[in-house]
Amino acid sequence: MRKTLRALLLFLVMAVSVGMLAGCSDPLSMLTGANNANSNSGEVIELADNTDIPEDGVIKAAQFRSIAGKDRTVTFTGKSNGVEYIWSYNGKNIKNPADQNLKIDVVTASDDLNKVKTLANSAPEGVGVTIKQTSGFITVPRLTLKMGKKWDVNAGIFLKYLKKENQVTKISAITFDKQVQDQTVMTFNVTQGGDTYYAVCGKSGSSEPTAQDGTGTTGSGGSSSSSSSGSDSTGGGGDGSNTVTISISCATILNNMDKLNNSKKEFVPADGWILKPTQVTFTEGQNIHDVLQKVCQENGIQMDSDFTPAYNSAYVRGINQIYEFDCGDLSGWMFKVNGWFPNYGASQYNVKGGDVIDWVYTCDLGKDVGDNSQY
């Protein structure tokens, strides 16, 4: 039965991915990632160093194809509610180019913004950012906001407001460009879209914004006084060390025990953690799949993967005896790195010092683990 389900899933993947023979992720990750059906269609439109964002906000896959795999950063500029905004995309981690809607709406005043600032340690300054891109980002872009006025701040975080829980979760730290004296210019990584997010700012110490961590990294706040111009667009630590942090969780199964294959219940830990966040050393050139293999071997954790030539990628079928489809037709293993779900496989991402890698089991095609690329 499992083989039949996987065959059907593979058929659906191929149906929506005509012409794509290499560079995409495993079947499950691909369906929960960006719509990259036209990623290898062949058309290439050269991007300038800076491009004005068009009226519909869409930068085409053919344009991103001109920088895919290259260590080249291009920017896209727009304006909303008196605030200039600039997206920065580096091509080195773009493997499956796809259309990206880069239009945003800047919210400078709202009830939700006031609530968010209060929840984030009563931060004195903040702004909302409604991101139009609903499917997954093809890399981790950076977004710069030029506020047009000067805020008395030096610390900030970019976060998400969870209305139902009435709490805020951190997405990334904010950096400030100190070279600009007449206005506040702040930059942060963006890993999610299709909603309104918030950049809140204050002063180190007394009014430094705080939030529950939602990225898999440690620490609740984040600040920097340096210019953001040299920041790594992938969102990784980039600190030069040869260590990464990796975790393995199947916590979503705890809310779906009625769907779980009875023979697999003994392999589900009571708290969902198969491996809590653990630092692992790596050698240059190793990828996320290599690191997973290493940590599983070192900790006696079963792991099963195979290489799919059609996708030029290793596909992780099972960890700790928990396999794809063991908890419903939409279940399986996914990974995120520095809070981002890549739209390609784990063996295609070479790790960097400071990367935070989370392997998570989804029971709902990614939706229950924070990947909203299909919703």
HELIX and SHEET records of a PDB file:
HELIX    1   1 ARG A    2  VAL A   16  1                                  15    
HELIX    2   2 PRO A   27  LEU A   31  1                                   5    
HELIX    3   3 ALA A   61  PHE A   64  1                                   4    
HELIX    4   4 GLY A   91  ASN A   93  5                                   3    
HELIX    5   5 ASP A  111  LEU A  119  1                                   9    
HELIX    6   6 ALA A  251  ASN A  255  5                                   5    
HELIX    7   7 ASN A  262  PHE A  267  5                                   6    
HELIX    8   8 ILE A  288  ASN A  299  1                                  12    
HELIX    9   9 PRO A  309  TYR A  311  5                                   3    
HELIX   10  10 ALA A  346  GLN A  348  5                                   3    
HELIX   11  11 LYS A  367  VAL A  369  5                                   3    
SHEET    1   A10 ASN A  50  ASP A  52  0                                        
SHEET    2   A10 THR A  73  SER A  80  1                                        
SHEET    3   A10 VAL A  83  ASN A  90 -1                                        
SHEET    4   A10 ARG A 142  LYS A 146 -1                                        
SHEET    5   A10 VAL A 185  ASN A 189 -1                                        
SHEET    6   A10 GLN A 167  PHE A 176 -1                                        
SHEET    7   A10 ALA A 155  LEU A 162 -1                                        
SHEET    8   A10 THR A 196  GLY A 202 -1                                        
SHEET    9   A10 GLU A 125  ILE A 131 -1                                        
SHEET   10   A10 ILE A 104  VAL A 107 -1                                        
SHEET    1   B 7 ASN A  50  ASP A  52  0                                        
SHEET    2   B 7 THR A  73  SER A  80  1                                        
SHEET    3   B 7 VAL A  83  ASN A  90 -1                                        
SHEET    4   B 7 ARG A 142  LYS A 146 -1                                        
SHEET    5   B 7 VAL A 185  ASN A 189 -1                                        
SHEET    6   B 7 GLN A 167  PHE A 176 -1                                        
SHEET    7   B 7 GLN A 212  ASP A 213  1                                        
SHEET    1   C 2 VAL A  58  ILE A  59  0                                        
SHEET    2   C 2 GLN A 100  ASN A 101 -1                                        
SHEET    1   D 4 TRP A 273  THR A 281  0                                        
SHEET    2   D 4 THR A 243  SER A 249 -1                                        
SHEET    3   D 4 VAL A 356  THR A 362  1                                        
SHEET    4   D 4 GLY A 332  VAL A 337 -1                                        
SHEET    1   E 3 MET A 303  THR A 308  0                                        
SHEET    2   E 3 SER A 313  ILE A 319 -1                                        
SHEET    3   E 3 ILE A 322  TYR A 323 -1                                        
END                                                                             
